[in-house]
Amino acid sequence: MVINELRSYIESKKRILKNHTFRDSKLVIDGCNLYHTLYFTARLDQAHGGEYDAFEIEVSNFFGNLKQCNIKPYVVLTGEGDISAKMFDALKRQAEPKIRKAHALSRGTPRNVLPILIENVFVQLLRKLEVPLVQCAAKADWEAAALASEWNCPILSNNTDFYIFDIKGGFLPLYRFQWKKVASPKKSDKKYIPARLFLLDNLCGMNRMNRLLLPLFAILADDHPNLDKGLFPDWAQFSAGAEETRNVEGLLKWLSRFKGPVDAICALVESIANPDDSAVVIKTLTEGFQGYRLAPSSIAQFFVSGKPPSRLLDPLQSLPDWTLEPLAKGKLNFLITEVLAMQRNILNFPVEDFRLCSSNLTSQPIRQAIYGLVLCTRRETDSRHGTPDAEVEEYDRQGLRLTSSKVAAVLPSHSIQNLHLETLWETPWHLRLRMFLDVLDVSQVPHRLLVLSSLQLAVYVTCYWLKHAQPEPKPEFFWALLVGLVYGELSRDPITEKVLPQRLKNLKRGKEESPLDLQAAHAYSQWQCTLRDSICLSQLLANPVPEPEYARLFSGVLVHGVTRELKKGVAPESLLARAPGALEMYQQMKEAVEYEMDDEMRERFRASGERAERDLGTMLDHLMDKEEEGCDGDPLGRKEKSKGRKHDDEVYEQTCSIRTRHKSRSHKTNPRSKKYENSSWE
C-alpha cells in the first residue's frame, strides 16, 4: 500500500517534518491510536491476557505530562458503530491477520495483540482523570481533523490520513511525540514536549503541488476495492528517488503537473478505453475527494456544552434520545449502534488455544440478550417479543479462518411486558437487575452477596464462566482468578497495597513461562470475553450492578503465575495469608461462587482441593523428616543451624497453606431450578 510508504518519504525529507516545542495549546488526540501505541511501546504483557494496571499507569503518566506543559487534550474515539461500508470492509480485511497474530503469539512468536478489555479500561480511566473525550458514531478521523482545524490546534496520531487533511494547526506524529522527555528552556519555568510538526504547506511546497490534489493522492495510493490498479500508470517511473519511496514520490510528481483535481482526473480517464471503467474511476475519485473536505465539526459543541452530536448518519437516526449522551461520553458501548443499524458484530480474537472453539462462544448467550434488548424492543414492533426472527451476523474465527454466522436475538426470559428500548433506562432498577442476573444465570442479588460492591460484577461473571465455559475450567484456574481479584482490590489503595505478600508481588513481576500454558490462556480468555459482554449488557441496562475498576479485575502475568504455583501443590490461602483481610475476601468470593454451582461441580472442586491438601501434608512430613535426619548427623547442631532456620520458614509458609475448613451450606440439587425463590426483587 503506497499510502503506508508516505511516512518513510516524509521522514526522508528534512524540510517536511520540523522540530517543535509543544506547549500551551489545545491538542486533539486520536484515542484509538493512542491506546494502541501506549500499550505496545510500554512492552506490556500480551500473551497472558494483559496487564491493565500497568497500562493505567502509562496512560496516567502521559496525561500528567501534558498537564505539566499546559496542553489541554481532547480525545476522539472511533465507536464500534462506524457503519460505513468502506470501514466495515477494512475491518474484515484486518480480521484474519489479527487471528494469525494471536495464534503466533500463543505459540511463542512475538506479535502485537491488544488485550480484550483494553478499550474499556482506557475509556474508564479517561473519565476518572477527567480528560475530555467523545466517542464518534462514524467518521471519527474526519471529525477529529475538522475539530483540530476549527480550533487551529494540532492533532496527535500515527494515522497517515492526517498527512492528507488540511489541518491549520498541523499534525503531530505520535511516534515522534517525546512525551516522556518533558523539558524546559533555559531561564524559563515553562515546560514543553519535544515533537515534530507536519504542515501541509511543507509537503506541497517541496513538490510545487496544489494542496487540493492530496486527497487524490490518498485515494490512488490506497488499495481501494473499487479501483483496478492496472488502469493506472506505474507511479515509480516518474521518480528517480530511493527504491523504498519511489511509488510515493512518483505519484506526487505526476500529480504536481496539474493545476487541480479536475485536470488530474481527466488525464487519468483519457487513458482508459472502457467507458464503464472510466465511470467507476470518476465516481470513486469524486466521492473519495469529498471525504477529505473539512467542514465545521459536529463534536465541538459536545466539548463546549456537553450536548451530544446531533448529526447522525441515516441508519442511526432511529437511536433513542437517551442513548446519545452516554454513547458520546463512552458510558455505553457502540456495539448497540452496529447491531441496530446493520445487525452485525466483528468480535475480538484473543490469545487462546486455536485447536479449540473460539473463546467468544462462551459468552454468546449474553450477546444474544443484548441483541434481543436492542432489536426486539422497538416501539414499532408493538409486541413484547418484537421481531421473532431478528438475527445478528457475528464474525468470529473457526481455526485460523474468519467465519460468519447468524445468531438469534433473544430477550431475557424474565424481561417485562411492554419493554421498550426507547424507555429502557426508565425501567425500575430491580427489574433491570433481574434481567441482568437472569442472563448471567445467577440467583444471588447484590445485597445478599457478601462481597465488596467493587467485586460483585467479577463474581457474577465467574459464576457464569464456570457454568458455561467449555472445556470446563480447572479448579486451580478458578482459585487463581480469585487470588488475582483479591490482589487487584488491595492494590487500589496505596495503604493496603503495601501489605500485599511479597510472594504475590514477585509472581506479578515474574518472567513469562515458555511455552504458554494454553489451557489456562484459553480459560482466562473465555472469562475476559464473558466480562467484556457483561459490561456491555450492564451498560445497556444502566448499570444495575456497580461498575468496578476494570483495570483491577485481571492481571495476566499474576494469574498465570498463581496457576503455576497451585499446580505445584501450593494452596491459594497460603499466598494471601499475611495480607490483612485478604483471606476473608477470598473466602467470601469463593463461597458466593460455590453457592451457584450445582452439587456435582461443587463436590468435584472440593475434592480437588482436598487432594491438594493431602499432597501438601505429605510434603510437610517429608520436610520434617529431612530436618530430623540433619540434626541426628550433627549432635552439636552447629552445622545445620542455618538450614534448620530455613526449614522453619518453609514449614511456616506451607502450614499457612492448609485450607480453612468451613461448614458447607445445604444446597438444592439444581440451584438454577428455583433461581429467584429466595431473592427479593421488590
Secondary structure in CASP SS format (residue, H / E / C, confidence):
PFRMAT SS
TARGET T0000
AUTHOR 0000-0000-0000
METHOD secondary structure of the structure
MODEL  1
M C 1.00
V H 1.00
I H 1.00
N H 1.00
E H 1.00
L H 1.00
R H 1.00
S H 1.00
Y H 1.00
I H 1.00
E H 1.00
S H 1.00
K C 1.00
K C 1.00
R C 1.00
I C 1.00
L E 1.00
K E 1.00
N E 1.00
H E 1.00
T E 1.00
F E 1.00
R C 1.00
D C 1.00
S E 1.00
K E 1.00
L E 1.00
V E 1.00
I E 1.00
D E 1.00
G H 1.00
C H 1.00
N H 1.00
L H 1.00
Y H 1.00
H H 1.00
T H 1.00
L H 1.00
Y H 1.00
F H 1.00
T H 1.00
A C 1.00
R C 1.00
L C 1.00
D C 1.00
Q C 1.00
A C 1.00
H C 1.00
G C 1.00
G C 1.00
E E 1.00
Y H 1.00
D H 1.00
A H 1.00
F H 1.00
E H 1.00
I H 1.00
E H 1.00
V H 1.00
S H 1.00
N H 1.00
F H 1.00
F H 1.00
G H 1.00
N H 1.00
L H 1.00
K H 1.00
Q H 1.00
C C 1.00
N C 1.00
I E 1.00
K E 1.00
P E 1.00
Y E 1.00
V E 1.00
V E 1.00
L E 1.00
T E 1.00
G C 1.00
E C 1.00
G C 1.00
D C 1.00
I C 1.00
S C 1.00
A H 1.00
K H 1.00
M H 1.00
F H 1.00
D H 1.00
A H 1.00
L H 1.00
K H 1.00
R H 1.00
Q H 1.00
A H 1.00
E H 1.00
P H 1.00
K H 1.00
I H 1.00
R H 1.00
K H 1.00
A H 1.00
H H 1.00
A H 1.00
L H 1.00
S H 1.00
R C 1.00
G C 1.00
T C 1.00
P C 1.00
R C 1.00
N C 1.00
V C 1.00
L C 1.00
P C 1.00
I C 1.00
L C 1.00
I H 1.00
E H 1.00
N H 1.00
V H 1.00
F H 1.00
V H 1.00
Q H 1.00
L H 1.00
L H 1.00
R H 1.00
K H 1.00
L H 1.00
E C 1.00
V C 1.00
P C 1.00
L E 1.00
V E 1.00
Q E 1.00
C E 1.00
A C 1.00
A C 1.00
K C 1.00
A H 1.00
D H 1.00
W H 1.00
E H 1.00
A H 1.00
A H 1.00
A H 1.00
L H 1.00
A H 1.00
S H 1.00
E H 1.00
W H 1.00
N C 1.00
C C 1.00
P C 1.00
I E 1.00
L E 1.00
S E 1.00
N C 1.00
N C 1.00
T H 1.00
D H 1.00
F H 1.00
Y H 1.00
I C 1.00
F C 1.00
D C 1.00
I C 1.00
K C 1.00
G C 1.00
G C 1.00
F E 1.00
L E 1.00
P E 1.00
L H 1.00
Y H 1.00
R H 1.00
F C 1.00
Q C 1.00
W C 1.00
K C 1.00
K C 1.00
V C 1.00
A E 1.00
S C 1.00
P C 1.00
K C 1.00
K C 1.00
S C 1.00
D C 1.00
K C 1.00
K C 1.00
Y E 1.00
I E 1.00
P E 1.00
A E 1.00
R E 1.00
L E 1.00
F E 1.00
L C 1.00
L H 1.00
D H 1.00
N H 1.00
L H 1.00
C H 1.00
G H 1.00
M H 1.00
N H 1.00
R C 1.00
M C 1.00
N C 1.00
R H 1.00
L H 1.00
L H 1.00
L H 1.00
P H 1.00
L H 1.00
F H 1.00
A H 1.00
I H 1.00
L H 1.00
A H 1.00
D C 1.00
D C 1.00
H C 1.00
P C 1.00
N C 1.00
L C 1.00
D C 1.00
K H 1.00
G H 1.00
L H 1.00
F C 1.00
P C 1.00
D C 1.00
W H 1.00
A H 1.00
Q H 1.00
F H 1.00
S C 1.00
A C 1.00
G C 1.00
A C 1.00
E H 1.00
E H 1.00
T H 1.00
R H 1.00
N H 1.00
V H 1.00
E H 1.00
G H 1.00
L H 1.00
L H 1.00
K H 1.00
W H 1.00
L H 1.00
S C 1.00
R C 1.00
F C 1.00
K C 1.00
G C 1.00
P H 1.00
V H 1.00
D H 1.00
A H 1.00
I H 1.00
C H 1.00
A H 1.00
L H 1.00
V H 1.00
E H 1.00
S C 1.00
I C 1.00
A C 1.00
N C 1.00
P H 1.00
D H 1.00
D H 1.00
S H 1.00
A H 1.00
V H 1.00
V H 1.00
I H 1.00
K H 1.00
T H 1.00
L H 1.00
T H 1.00
E H 1.00
G H 1.00
F H 1.00
Q H 1.00
G C 1.00
Y C 1.00
R C 1.00
L C 1.00
A C 1.00
P C 1.00
S C 1.00
S C 1.00
I C 1.00
A H 1.00
Q H 1.00
F H 1.00
F H 1.00
V H 1.00
S H 1.00
G C 1.00
K C 1.00
P C 1.00
P C 1.00
S C 1.00
R C 1.00
L C 1.00
L C 1.00
D H 1.00
P H 1.00
L H 1.00
Q C 1.00
S C 1.00
L C 1.00
P C 1.00
D H 1.00
W H 1.00
T H 1.00
L H 1.00
E H 1.00
P H 1.00
L H 1.00
A H 1.00
K C 1.00
G C 1.00
K C 1.00
L C 1.00
N C 1.00
F C 1.00
L H 1.00
I H 1.00
T H 1.00
E H 1.00
V H 1.00
L H 1.00
A H 1.00
M H 1.00
Q C 1.00
R E 1.00
N E 1.00
I E 1.00
L C 1.00
N C 1.00
F C 1.00
P C 1.00
V C 1.00
E C 1.00
D C 1.00
F C 1.00
R C 1.00
L C 1.00
C C 1.00
S C 1.00
S H 1.00
N H 1.00
L H 1.00
T C 1.00
S C 1.00
Q H 1.00
P H 1.00
I H 1.00
R H 1.00
Q H 1.00
A H 1.00
I H 1.00
Y H 1.00
G H 1.00
L H 1.00
V H 1.00
L H 1.00
C C 1.00
T C 1.00
R C 1.00
R H 1.00
E H 1.00
T H 1.00
D C 1.00
S C 1.00
R C 1.00
H C 1.00
G C 1.00
T C 1.00
P C 1.00
D C 1.00
A C 1.00
E E 1.00
V E 1.00
E E 1.00
E E 1.00
Y E 1.00
D E 1.00
R E 1.00
Q E 1.00
G C 1.00
L C 1.00
R E 1.00
L E 1.00
T E 1.00
S E 1.00
S E 1.00
K E 1.00
V E 1.00
A E 1.00
A C 1.00
V C 1.00
L C 1.00
P C 1.00
S C 1.00
H C 1.00
S C 1.00
I C 1.00
Q C 1.00
N C 1.00
L C 1.00
H C 1.00
L H 1.00
E H 1.00
T H 1.00
L H 1.00
W H 1.00
E H 1.00
T C 1.00
P C 1.00
W H 1.00
H H 1.00
L H 1.00
R H 1.00
L H 1.00
R H 1.00
M H 1.00
F H 1.00
L H 1.00
D H 1.00
V H 1.00
L C 1.00
D C 1.00
V C 1.00
S C 1.00
Q C 1.00
V C 1.00
P H 1.00
H H 1.00
R H 1.00
L C 1.00
L C 1.00
V C 1.00
L C 1.00
S H 1.00
S H 1.00
L H 1.00
Q H 1.00
L H 1.00
A H 1.00
V H 1.00
Y H 1.00
V H 1.00
T H 1.00
C H 1.00
Y H 1.00
W H 1.00
L H 1.00
K H 1.00
H H 1.00
A C 1.00
Q C 1.00
P C 1.00
E C 1.00
P C 1.00
K C 1.00
P H 1.00
E H 1.00
F H 1.00
F H 1.00
W H 1.00
A H 1.00
L H 1.00
L H 1.00
V H 1.00
G H 1.00
L H 1.00
V H 1.00
Y H 1.00
G H 1.00
E H 1.00
L H 1.00
S C 1.00
R C 1.00
D C 1.00
P H 1.00
I H 1.00
T H 1.00
E H 1.00
K H 1.00
V C 1.00
L C 1.00
P C 1.00
Q H 1.00
R H 1.00
L H 1.00
K H 1.00
N H 1.00
L H 1.00
K H 1.00
R C 1.00
G C 1.00
K C 1.00
E C 1.00
E C 1.00
S C 1.00
P C 1.00
L C 1.00
D C 1.00
L H 1.00
Q H 1.00
A H 1.00
A H 1.00
H H 1.00
A H 1.00
Y H 1.00
S H 1.00
Q H 1.00
W H 1.00
Q H 1.00
C H 1.00
T H 1.00
L H 1.00
R H 1.00
D H 1.00
S H 1.00
I H 1.00
C H 1.00
L H 1.00
S H 1.00
Q H 1.00
L H 1.00
L C 1.00
A C 1.00
N C 1.00
P C 1.00
V C 1.00
P C 1.00
E C 1.00
P C 1.00
E C 1.00
Y H 1.00
A H 1.00
R H 1.00
L C 1.00
F C 1.00
S E 1.00
G H 1.00
V H 1.00
L H 1.00
V H 1.00
H H 1.00
G H 1.00
V H 1.00
T H 1.00
R H 1.00
E H 1.00
L H 1.00
K H 1.00
K C 1.00
G C 1.00
V C 1.00
A C 1.00
P H 1.00
E H 1.00
S H 1.00
L H 1.00
L H 1.00
A C 1.00
R C 1.00
A C 1.00
P C 1.00
G C 1.00
A H 1.00
L H 1.00
E H 1.00
M H 1.00
Y H 1.00
Q H 1.00
Q H 1.00
M H 1.00
K H 1.00
E H 1.00
A H 1.00
V H 1.00
E H 1.00
Y H 1.00
E H 1.00
M C 1.00
D C 1.00
D H 1.00
E H 1.00
M H 1.00
R H 1.00
E H 1.00
R H 1.00
F H 1.00
R H 1.00
A H 1.00
S H 1.00
G H 1.00
E H 1.00
R H 1.00
A H 1.00
E H 1.00
R H 1.00
D H 1.00
L H 1.00
G H 1.00
T H 1.00
M H 1.00
L H 1.00
D H 1.00
H H 1.00
L H 1.00
M H 1.00
D H 1.00
K H 1.00
E H 1.00
E H 1.00
E H 1.00
G H 1.00
C H 1.00
D H 1.00
G C 1.00
D C 1.00
P C 1.00
L C 1.00
G C 1.00
R C 1.00
K C 1.00
E C 1.00
K H 1.00
S H 1.00
K H 1.00
G H 1.00
R H 1.00
K H 1.00
H H 1.00
D H 1.00
D H 1.00
E H 1.00
V H 1.00
Y H 1.00
E H 1.00
Q H 1.00
T H 1.00
C C 1.00
S C 1.00
I C 1.00
R C 1.00
T C 1.00
R C 1.00
H C 1.00
K C 1.00
S C 1.00
R C 1.00
S C 1.00
H C 1.00
K C 1.00
T C 1.00
N C 1.00
P C 1.00
R C 1.00
S C 1.00
K C 1.00
K C 1.00
Y C 1.00
E C 1.00
N C 1.00
S C 1.00
S C 1.00
W C 1.00
E C 1.00
END
